[in-house]
Amino acid sequence: ELRIFALIRLGIDDSSQIAEFLHYSVNTIYNYRAQVKNRASVLRDDFEKLVKAIR
């Protein structure tokens, strides 16, 4: 999960690109994203924007 969101933070937010880079299936990437968003204390829609804003 951390590697996926590290890539999102670096600007790679396309699930197919992340899947190819990490050698996972696209469905696995979708599942990891959904799991983390469900556990987060912020709105699902804002979550990836906040991840990208981390400096």
HUVEN-V861036 format. One record per helix or strand. SS is the DSSP state (hx for helix, st for strand). FROM is the first residue (numbers start at 0). TO is the last residue. Records with the same first field share a line. If there is no record, write none. Layout:
# HUVEN-V861036
SS->FROM-TO / FROM-TO
This chain:
# HUVEN-V861036
hx->1-8 / 14-21 / 25-38 / 43-52
